[in-house]
Amino acid sequence: MTAILGLNAYHGDASAALLVDGELVAAAEEERFTRVKHVAGFPAHAARWCLAAAGIDAADLDHVAVSRDPSANVGPELVRGIRGGASARYLRERLDNAAKPRDVAAALAEACGVQRASLGARVHDVEHHLAHAASAFLASPFEHAAVLSVDGFGDFCSTLTAVGSGGSIEVVERVLFPHSLGMLYAAVTQYLGFPHYGDEGKVMGLAPYGDPAPHRKALGDVVAPHDDLFLLELDYFTHDEEGVDMLWDEGAPAIAPIFSDKLVEVLGPARAPGDEIEQRHMDVAASLQERLEEVYLHLAARLVERTGLRDLCLAGGVALNAVANGRLLREGAVDRLYTPPSVGDSGTAVGAAQHVWHTVLGSPRGTALQHAFTGPEFDEDACAAAIAEAGLTAARLADDALFAAIAERLDAGDVVGWFQGRLELGPRALGHRSILADPRRAELREVLNARIKHREPFRPFAVSILSGALADWFEQDAPSPFMALVYRTRRDRRAEIPAAAHVDDTCRVQTVDPETAPRYHRLLEEFDRRTGVPLLINTSFNEDEPIVCTPTEALDTFLRTHMDVLVLGNLVVRR
């Protein structure tokens, strides 16, 4: 047996993943245990859980793979820092931060309550974007593919293009600091008054309400394609000269403002958090999204042209932009697309472990990763105990009665908390920790945003659909099992699902197969049988917090929101 623990440590979205003889047996984000969104630091809870779930002691590990390499690109980083006049304090902090992964074995021993000497595992430092690339290609169904990883920064790199073949990944090119599409999107997100780590998704949701034309030239000047890659116009940002003031350790990540006065000069006054959103803010969001898509498509098209490979694997935080991903297929930039369930930094724990198994150890690839259900699960006794502790009662329904009863309640307009099986890996609820609703009821969109999720009214909802029905409802029919693609709703279907379609008649889509999510697939089938609509609104089971992990967290969220029904396995709790 070969056991490899992958870690995303000392970075946002800390996480752990465990491979045993190449099989992903457990993976989870640290935030699901600490209840702090995007938590950084060392993933102690997630690592302990992964080992416990597999019945493996820390001393039994053969390898530990960390998705960060202090030596990667360090020469260009230090040279740039010195030439740019970075302060001694800044350089010292960067070196100290880079050194943290060297202590990962000691941190793991402390997390597991064992002596450092008992850990015999070999520790591997895997460059951040190589870990991203591995998480995409090595989990994909493709024997050969182009690979694109795009995010803010990791190991001084923001973008990596590569070719995947068999169990290896060959780097084509890198984009190094200070040029970054992730930083571009983050800067304008901050300008628009959304200051928190991970707020970029709000801007993607706001963009369809705007007109890109008023700021098209300005955003075109901020970033432009350059040969096969791109360049930022650095006068619009502060990170080049001042560095990036980041807080990572042990709490929610925070990044100080990185847009400069020049961006304010061309776009107008920045919006303060909480201020009214004006039409010009929507227009800026639309221009940003349009420009990002143009450069993103340029990267993909040039990589395909250069490699001759029309299958593409995507990873990195920018690959969370499901609208841009959808355009890659819609406009024929690629033939087939694969994204892993966790394209962001939490997925690098999986990728680092896969890199060691396939590339370092030379092990052959197995089947593609087809589901995201790699986290904790709770049996019926645990669910029943949590219900009793909350002072509630539940009815237990056998499967034949359960799916019909819940489909009936959804048909009647109830909002349902759906808690089943193993927790999903990644930012999307995919039918195991979901809040579900009827897409035919326009009023439910406001109910979900205002009374349950407590979030901005302009934000859209994703849908889950029976995989065989996709082409009947949307203009594209490529599978989207991890909710990574936005498709346009068929014109003749738009009026039937007003709660699901966004203002531009698009939906972020999850296709559901019986092999990977049998219980969720059965619920969708039952709803289709009752209503003739094979899809449901599916939003993550949370309320301004990480997705719920335990039955107790599900009950707490149920009680403080306006959900009507909570289903924990076969146990049904009603208001």
N, C-alpha and C positions, 0 to 999 in steps of 0.2 A: 504494500500500500504506500502511495506517495501522497502526502497531505501538504497543500500549499495554502497559506493564509495571505490574502491580498488586503492591503490597507490603503485607504486614502486618509492620511494623517497630517495634522498641522495645516489644514486648508479647509475652506468652506465645504459643506456637505460631507463631513467626515463619515467614513463607512468601512465595513469589513466584508470580506467574501472568502469562502472556503471551497477549494477544489480538492476532491479526493479521487485519485486516479483519473484526473481530467474532467470529472463531472462536477458541476456547480451544485453543491448540496445545501449551501446556506449563504445568504447575503442580505445585509440590512444596513440602513442608514442609522448613524448615531442619534439623529434627531428623534427617531421614533421611540427611543428609550429616555432621552433627557427631556423631551417635549420642548426643545428650543429650536426654532426653525433654522435650517442651514448650519447647525452648530459646527464649529471648527474644533481644533485641539486633537487629542488622541482618541480614537474610537474605542474606548475601553469597554463600554457596554456591548457594542455590536460585536467586538472580537470575542468577548466571553460567551455571548449568546451563540455565535457561529460554532465555536468549539463544543459547547454543551449540546447543541442541537444534533451534532454529528457523533457525540459520545467520544470525543478526542481530547486528550490532555495536551496542554501547551508543549509539554516535553516530547510529544509524539509528532510534532510538526517537523517536516523535512525542509521546508522553505518558507520564508516570509518575504513577500514582494511588496514594496512600498512604491506608490505611484508618484514618485518624486526623486529626482537625481540631482544632488547638489553640484555635481561636476558638469552637468549638461549645460552647454552654452555659457559656462562661467567666465570664459575668457572675454567674449564680447560684452558680457554684463559688467565686469569690472573695468574694462577699458572705457566703455561708454560712461560709467559712473565717474571715473576720474577725469576724463576729458570734458564731461558736462559740468564739472565743478560741484559734484555732490559733496555734501558735508561729511566729515569724518564720522559723525553720529549716524547718518543715514547708511554709509557703507558698513559700519560696524553692525547695525541692526540687520542689514541684509545678510551679512555673513553669519550672524548668530542664528537667524531664521533658517538659513540654508543648512546649518549644522544639525538642526533638530532631528532629521530622519536618521542620523548616525546613532542616536540613542533609542531607536525604536525597539530594539530587543529588550532593553531595560524597562521601557514603558510597558511593553507587552507582559513582561514578567510581573511587574507591579500590578497591572490590571487583573492578571490571573491569580495573584496571590502566591507566586512561586519564586524560588531563588533564580537569579539571572543565570547562574551556572547550570541550572537544569535545562536550559533551552539550548538544544544543539542545532537548531535550524539555521541554515545559511540565509543571510539577509541579502536581498537583491534590491538595488535602487533602479527603478524603471522610469525613464524620462516621462514627464507628465503627458505629453501628446502621443508618445508611443503607447502609453497605457490606454489613452482614449482610442487610438487607432486599433489596438488589439481588441478592445471591448466591442468594437464594431465588426471588424473583418473576421476575427477568429471565431466569433459567435454566429457568423452569417452562413447562409447556404451556398455561398459562392466559392468555387475553387480558385478563381482569379478575379480580382476586382480592383478598381481605383478606390482610394481611401482618402477622405477629407476630414480633418479635425480642425474646428474653429471655435475659439473661446476668447476670454479676456486675456489672461496670461497664465502660464505655468512653466517653470524652469526657463523664464525669460523669453518664451516662445508663445505666439498667439495663434499660429496657423501652421499646420503640417499637411503636405500632400505626399501621398505614398502609393505604392503598388503592393497589394497583397497577393501572395501566391503560395498555395499549400499552407504550411505552418509558419511562414515568414512574412515579414513586412519590410520593404525596402523604401527608405525615405527618398522622395524626389526633391522637395524643397521645403524650407521653413521661412516663415515671416517672424522676425524677432522684434522685441521691444524697440521703439515705442509704438509700432504700427499694429493696430488690432481692431477688428470689426466688433469684438465684444466690448472693448472700451468705448468705441464710437456709440454703440447702442446704450451702454451704461451712462455715458456722459449726457446724452440727450434725454434719457429717462430721468436723470437727476434734474436737468434743466426744466423738465415738464412737471416737477414737483413730486416725483415719486422717489424718495431717497433711500429706500431700503434695499438690501441685497436681495436680488430675485424679482424686483419690480418690473423688469423688462417685459414680462408677459402682459402687464397692464397696458403698456404702450402699444403692443401688438393688437390688443383688443380695442384700443381707442382709435387706431389708425383708419379703419374703414369709415369712420364718421367724418373724416377730413378730406380736403382736396389737396393733393400734393403739389399742384401747380405753383401756388404763391411762394413756396420755399424750395422749389426744385433746383434752381440754380445754386442757392446757398448750400444746400446739402450736397449737391454735386461737386462743389468746390472743397468740401470738407474731406471727402474720400473719393478716390478714383482708381479704376483698374490700372495696373502697371505691369506690362509684359504678362506673365502667367498669374501674377498675384495682384497686389494693390498697395497703395500708399495713403496714409493720412496726411492732411495739411495740418501740421503740428501746432500752428499758431492758435488753433481753436481749442487746444487742450492745455492742461497744466502738468500732466504726468511726465512729459519728456524732460522738463527742466527741474521740477520739484519732486519727482518721484510720486509714488502712489501711497498715500497715507492710509494704511489698512490696519484693522484690528481683527485678528484671527483666533487668538487663544481662548479656548474653553467656552466661548459664548457665541452669540449670533455675529456673523461677519459684518463688518461695516467698512465702507470706503468713503473717504472724504470727497467733496466735490472735485471733479476733474475737468470741468469745462471752463474755458477762459472767458475773459471780458469780450474777446473778439466774437465768440459765438453769440453773446448777448447783443453785441452791436448789429449783427446781421439778422438775428431772429426776433429781437425785441426783448423786453424784460422777462426774466425767468419767473415761472410760476412758483409761489411759495406753497409748501404742502398744506392742504386743506382749503386753499383758495378755490373759487369757482373755476371750472374748466370752460374756457372760452373757445370760440370757433378757431382762433388762430393756433391754440394749443393742439386742437384736433388736426389742423392742417400741417403743423410741424411733425406730428406723429405719422401722418400719412406720407410726408416727404421722406422721413427717416426710413420707414418701412420699405418704400419704393426703392430708395437708394441701396439699402441693405440687400434687397432681392437682386438688384442689378449686379452688384459686385459678387454676390454669392453665386449667381448663375454664371458669371464670368469665370470664377474659380473652377466650378464644376466642368464647364464646357472646355476650358483650356486643359484641364487635367485629362478629360476624356480624349481630347484631340491628341494630346502628347503621348498617352499610354495606349490608345486604341481599345481601351476597355470601357464598355458601356454599362456595366454593372457598377454601382457606386455604394460604398459604405460610409455613413456619416456619423460623426461623434463631436463632442464638445458642446459647451453651453449654447452656442449660436444655433446648433441643430435642434434646440427646443423650439425654434421659430417654425412652427408647423405650416404657416402660410408660405414661407419661402421654400420649405421642403416640397409642398404640393406643386409649386411652380416648376420644380425640376422635372417632375413627371409630366405635368400638363403641357409644357412647352417642348418636350422631347429632348431635353438636355441629356437624359440617361434613359436606358431601357428598364432597368430594375433598380430598386433602392432598398437598402437595409439600414435600419437604425436599431440599436439595442434598446431595451426598455428604460435604461438609465443612461442617456447620452451625456448628461452633465457630469460633474466631478465625482459624484458618488459612484458612478460606473467605472471609474478608473481603478477601484479596488478589484473589481472583476477582471478588468483588462490587464492589470499588473500580474495577477495570478496566472491568467491565460498566457501572457507573454513568457513567463518562466516555464510553464508546462510545454508549450509548443515550440517556442523559439530557442530558449536556453537548453531545455532537456531534449528537444527534438522529437517529442511525442506526436503521433498522428492526430489529426482532427477527427472529432466524432460528429454527431448530429448538431444541427444549428439550434441555438437557444430560441425556443418558440413560445416561452411564457415568462412572466415576471414574478411568479409566486414562489419566492425564495425566503420569506421572512417567517416570523413566529406564527404559530397557530394555537388554538385553544379548543379543548374538547367540550362536550356538552356539560359535563360536571362543572367545569370552570365558568362557563357562561351562566349556568343556573345559580351558582354561588354568587356571582356578581349581581345578578338580578335580585336575589334575596337581600344582599347587602344594601342595595339601593332602595329597598322597601317596595319593590314592584312585584307584580305577578306576571306570569307568561303562560301561554298555551303552547303545548307541543303538538305540532302537526307532522304527520308522516309526509314523505315527499309528494305523493300523489295529491294530497290535500293542500300542501304548502304552496306549491307553485301556482295552482289555480286560485287559491285565496289571495295571494299577493298580487297576481295579475289583476284580479277583480278590484282590489283596493287602488292600484295604480290607475286602472280604467275609470274609477270613481273620482280621481283627482287627488288622492292621498300622496304625500311625500314619504318615501320609504328609506330608512337607513338599512343597508344590506351588508352584513358582516359574515363572511364565509371563509373557511380554510386559511391558507397561508397568506400573510401580508405581502403586498406587492413591493418590489424593488423599483425605485424611481419615483418621479414626481406625479405620475398619473395613477389614479384609481382605476382599476381595470376589471371591476366586478367582484372583488373580494372585500374591499373597504370603500364602498360607494354610497352616495345618496342618489336615489333614482326618482324619476318623475315622468309623467306623460308628456311627450313633446307636442301633442295636439292642442294643449291648453295654454294659450298665450299668457294668461295671467300668472302661470306658475313661474315664469321667468323672473318677474318682480318678486314673487314670494321667495324664491330661492335666494336671490341676491340680497333682498332687504331683511328678510325675517329669519333666514337660516344661515347663509354664508356671511352676512353682514359685510358686503363688499360693494364696490362701485357699480352703479346701475348699468354702465356701458359694457360690462364684461360679459362675454357670451359663454354658453355651455357646450360641452362636447356631447356627442351621442355615441351609443353602442348599437351596433346593428348586426343581425345575423349575416355571416359572411356571404352566404349565397344570395342575399337580397341586395347587395351593395349597388350593382349596376341598375337596379330598378329605381333607386332613389337618388343617386349621385351621378355626375357626369364623368367621373373617373371610377375605375374598378380595380385598381391595384390594392392588394390587401394592406391593412393598416392595423396590425394587432396591438401595437403599443401606443396608439393614439398620437402618432407623430406627423400626420398629414391633414391638411385642410383641403376639402373638396367642395366644389360648387354643387348645390342642390339642383336636381333636375327641375326645369321650369314647371312641369306639370305636377310636381309634388310639393312645391314650396308652401302652398296654402294649407297643406295637411299637417305641417309640423312648425307652426309659427313660434313655439317656445324654443325651438332648437336652432332655426336658421338665424345667422347673424344679419346685421343690417345690409351687408353686401351679398346676401343669399348664399353664404358659405357655412360649412360646419367642420369642426375638428372631429374626426371620425375614428372610432375603434371598431374593427371587425372582430367578431366573436365566433370561434370554432368550438365544436363539441369536444374535440380531443384535448384542448388546452384549458377550457373553462366550462366543464360540463354542466355545473349547476346554474351558472349565469346564462349559458346558452339555453337551458331548459326554461328559465324564466322568460327570456325573450321569445321563445317559441310559444309559450302559453299566452303572452301578451299579444303576439301576432294572431294567434287563433281567435282571441276574443275581439280584437279591434281591426285586424287587417293591416296593422302597422308593426313592422318587425324591428322597431328600434325604440330606445328609451334615452331620455336625458340621463347622463351619468356624470356626476361631479364628485370630487373627492370627499370622503367622510371626515370633515374637519370644519372648524370655525376659527379662522385666523390662528391656526396652530398646525403642527405637523399632522399628517393623516393618522387617525387613531390606530393604535396597535392592539390594545387589550380590550376585553369586554367591558371593563370598568370605564375606560375612556370613551367607548362607544355610548355607554349609558349616560355618562356625564354630558356628552354633546347632545344626545337625544333630549335630555331633560331641560337643557338651557336654550334649546332652539324650538322651532315650530314644526318639527317633523311629526308625522301622524302615526307612523308604524316603525318599529325597530325589529329586524329579524337577525337573530344570532344563531346561525346554523338552522336548526328546526324549531327554535323557540321564538315565539312571536309576542312582542310587547306592544300594547296599544295605548293610546292616550285615554 
